[in-house]
Amino acid sequence: IDGVDRASLLSTFLQVLPIRQDYDEAKICHDGLCDLVESGAINMATEAPALIRIIGQVFVDVEDGEKIASPATCVRLATILTKIQESADGALIQKSFSMLSPEAQNGIQSALQGRAVQ
């Protein structure tokens, strides 16, 4: 769209995630997040802190029974975490991880060990 700053739009999108109030909308948006990351529209390395925060909270909410992401989306999110771990600066990842709740940290660790939230 002419006149729209794409970077600003993506930044705003990341700021409002994860969505929790409307399960249908949440599933669409979290799946869309995967699409944007996988297509390269969102840079995993530079947006690692936001992505780690979002993915960690999605895993917490899904573990708590909130139906905000499908099992397939959770697998995609776990794959994105692995790619972030491979591509982003280690110190940045550690800092971002340390700012998460213990529950989010556990969810991320489980996903990275191949036990993605279902």
For each residue, the residues with C-beta under 8 A, 3 or more apart:
1: 4
2:
3:
4: 1 8 9
5: 8 9
6: 9 10
7: 10 11
8: 4 5 11 12
9: 4 5 6 12 13
10: 6 7 13 14 36 41 42
11: 7 8 14 15
12: 8 9 15 16
13: 9 10 16 17 33 36
14: 10 11 17 42 47 50 51 54
15: 11 12 50
16: 12 13 19
17: 13 14 29 30 33 54
18: 26 30 54 57 58 61 68
19: 16 22 25 26 29 30 68
20: 26 61 66 68
21: 25 26
22: 19 25 26
23: 26 27 66 67 68
24: 27 28
25: 19 21 22 28 29
26: 18 19 20 21 22 23 29 30 67 68 69
27: 23 24 30 31 67 68 69 70 73
28: 24 25 31 32
29: 17 19 25 26 32 33
30: 17 18 19 26 27 33 34 58 68 69 73 77
31: 27 28 34 35 69 70 73 76
32: 28 29 35 36
33: 13 17 29 30 36 37 42 54
34: 30 31 37 38 73 76 77 80
35: 31 32 38 39
36: 10 13 32 33 39 41 42
37: 33 34 40 41 42 44 51 80
38: 34 35 76 80
39: 35 36
40: 37 43
41: 10 36 37
42: 10 14 33 36 37 47 51
43: 40 46 47
44: 37 47 48 51 80 83 84 87 88
45: 48 84 87 88 89
46: 43
47: 14 42 43 44 50 51
48: 44 45 51 52 84 88 89 92 93 96
49: 52 53 92 95 96 99
50: 14 15 47 53 54
51: 14 37 42 44 47 48 54 55 80 81 84
52: 48 49 55 56 81 84 93 96 97 100 108
53: 49 50 56 57 96 99 100 104
54: 14 17 18 33 50 51 57 58
55: 51 52 58 59 77 80 81 108 111
56: 52 53 59 60 100 101 104 105 107 108
57: 18 53 54 60 61 104
58: 18 30 54 55 61 62 68 69 74 77 117
59: 55 56 62 63 74 77 104 107 108 110 111 117
60: 56 57 63 64 101 103 104 107
61: 18 20 57 58 64 66 68 69
62: 58 59 65 66 67 68 69 74 117 118
63: 59 60 103 107 117
64: 60 61
65: 62
66: 20 23 61 62
67: 23 26 27 62
68: 18 19 20 23 26 27 30 58 61 62
69: 26 27 30 31 58 61 62 73 74 77
70: 27 31 73 74
71: 74 75 116 118
72: 75 76
73: 27 30 31 34 69 70 76 77
74: 58 59 62 69 70 71 77 78 111 116 117 118
75: 71 72 78 79 116
76: 31 34 38 72 73 79 80
77: 30 34 55 58 59 69 73 74 80 81 111 116
78: 74 75 81 82 111 112 116 117
79: 75 76 82 83
80: 34 37 38 44 51 55 76 77 83 84
81: 51 52 55 77 78 84 85 108 111 112
82: 78 79 85 86 112
83: 44 79 80 86 87
84: 44 45 48 51 52 80 81 87 88 93
85: 81 82 88 93 112
86: 82 83
87: 44 45 83 84
88: 44 45 48 84 85 92 93
89: 45 48 92 93
90: 93 94
91: 94 95
92: 48 49 88 89 95 96
93: 48 52 84 85 88 89 90 96 97
94: 90 91 97 98
95: 49 91 92 98 99
96: 48 49 52 53 92 93 99 100
97: 52 93 94 100 105 108
98: 94 95
99: 49 53 95 96
100: 52 53 56 96 97 104 105 108
101: 56 60 104 105
102: 105 106
103: 60 63 106 107
104: 53 56 57 59 60 100 101 107 108
105: 56 97 100 101 102 108 109
106: 102 103 109 110
107: 56 59 60 63 103 104 110 111 117
108: 52 55 56 59 81 97 100 104 105 111 112
109: 105 106 112 113
110: 59 106 107 113 115 116 117
111: 55 59 74 77 78 81 107 108 114 115 116 117
112: 78 81 82 85 108 109
113: 109 110
114: 111
115: 110 111
116: 71 74 75 77 78 110 111
117: 58 59 62 63 74 78 107 110 111
118: 62 71 74
